[in-house]
Amino acid sequence: MDPSPAARFWLEIHDGFRRESDGLVALLEEHRGRRDAAELAIVSGRRLESMIARLRGHHEIEEFEYFPAFRALEPKLAPGLDVLASDHARLQRHVEQALAALSELIAAVENDAAATPWATDRYAARTGELCRALARHLDDEEELIIPLLLERR
């Protein structure tokens, strides 16, 4: 079945997050072979911050616009929408951890060469955790929302 314009839009937004996340993970993996820590912090840090800014905006639209509208359309989805909203809070904790690890990496690069390998590993781990949590969330959200959008063509 061809998705409705609303479902197609939703999937396109999510696919953009998946591409950004995959690109970020690719940069982290590339670093293991070639990039130095300063270059990693600059290149991937900007990408991480950009993805996070878009993600925050997307989640705000969902929580203040879409989710209330979906609750009104289909009240039986309320428990699932509650789970998705709590996922947003969980993702925010991952965001904060990844940004803190990025700050630690930048500080290590600038001030403490001995701490740079540890900070690099921590940044890669925290950012990878964020990307994996985001992927799970996008899948869960689509599982709940896309059928509703297809049904309401």
C-alpha positions in Angstrom: 0.0 0.0 0.0 1.3 3.4 -0.9 1.7 5.5 2.2 -0.5 8.5 2.7 1.2 11.9 2.4 1.2 12.2 6.2 2.8 8.8 6.7 5.4 9.5 3.9 6.3 12.8 5.6 6.7 11.0 9.0 8.9 8.4 7.5 11.0 10.9 5.6 11.7 12.8 8.8 12.6 9.6 10.6 14.8 8.4 7.7 16.7 11.8 8.0 17.4 11.0 11.6 18.6 7.5 10.7 20.9 8.9 8.0 22.3 11.5 10.4 22.8 8.9 13.1 24.4 6.4 10.6 26.8 9.1 9.4 27.8 9.9 13.0 28.4 6.3 13.8 30.5 6.0 10.6 32.6 9.0 11.7 33.2 7.3 15.0 34.2 4.1 13.3 36.4 5.9 10.9 38.2 7.6 13.8 39.3 4.2 15.1 41.4 3.8 12.0 42.6 7.3 11.0 41.1 10.5 12.4 42.9 12.2 15.3 40.8 13.1 18.4 40.8 16.9 17.6 39.4 16.3 14.1 36.8 13.8 15.5 35.7 16.4 18.1 35.3 19.1 15.4 33.7 17.1 12.7 31.5 14.7 14.6 30.7 17.3 17.3 29.1 19.6 14.8 27.1 16.7 13.3 26.0 15.5 16.8 24.9 19.0 17.8 23.0 19.5 14.6 21.2 16.2 14.9 20.3 17.0 18.5 18.9 20.4 17.6 16.6 18.8 15.0 15.6 16.0 17.3 14.6 18.4 20.0 12.4 20.4 17.6 10.9 17.2 16.3 10.1 15.9 19.7 8.5 19.2 20.7 6.2 19.2 17.7 5.3 15.6 18.5 4.6 16.3 22.2 2.7 19.5 21.7 1.0 19.0 18.4 0.9 15.4 17.0 0.5 13.3 20.1 -2.4 15.3 21.5 -4.1 15.2 18.1 -3.5 11.4 17.9 -5.0 11.0 21.4 -8.1 12.8 20.3 -8.4 10.7 17.1 -7.7 7.3 18.7 -8.0 7.3 22.5 -6.9 3.7 22.7 -3.4 4.7 21.6 -2.9 6.8 24.8 -0.8 4.2 26.6 1.5 3.8 23.6 1.8 7.6 23.2 2.7 7.8 26.9 5.5 5.3 26.3 6.8 7.4 23.3 6.7 10.5 25.4 8.7 8.8 28.2 11.1 7.6 25.4 11.7 11.3 24.6 12.8 11.9 28.2 15.1 8.8 28.1 16.5 10.0 24.8 17.2 13.4 26.4 19.3 11.7 29.0 21.3 10.0 26.2 21.7 13.4 24.6 23.0 14.9 27.8 25.5 12.1 28.2 26.7 12.4 24.6 27.1 16.1 24.9 28.9 15.8 28.2 31.3 13.3 26.7 31.9 15.6 23.7 32.8 18.4 26.2 35.2 16.0 28.0 36.8 15.1 24.6 37.2 18.7 23.7 38.8 19.5 27.1 41.1 16.5 26.8 42.2 17.5 23.3 42.9 21.1 24.4 44.4 20.4 27.9 45.3 16.8 28.6 46.7 14.6 25.9 47.0 11.7 28.3 43.2 11.7 28.9 42.4 12.0 25.2 42.1 8.2 24.4 39.8 7.7 27.4 37.7 10.7 26.4 37.6 9.6 22.8 36.3 6.1 23.9 33.8 7.6 26.2 32.5 10.0 23.5 32.2 7.1 21.0 30.4 5.0 23.6 27.9 7.7 24.7 27.2 8.8 21.1 26.8 5.2 20.0 24.3 4.6 22.8 22.3 7.7 21.8 22.2 6.5 18.2 21.0 3.0 19.1 18.4 4.4 21.5 17.2 6.7 18.8 16.9 3.9 16.3 14.8 1.9 18.7 12.6 4.9 19.4 12.0 5.6 15.7 11.0 2.0 15.1 8.6 2.0 18.1 7.1 5.3 17.0 6.5 4.1 13.5 5.0 0.9 14.7 2.3 2.9 16.6 1.9 6.0 14.4 2.1 4.8 10.8 -0.9 2.4 10.9 -3.0 5.3 12.3 -1.8 7.6 9.5 -2.5 5.0 6.9 -5.9 4.3 8.4 -6.8 8.1 8.3 -5.8 8.7 4.7 
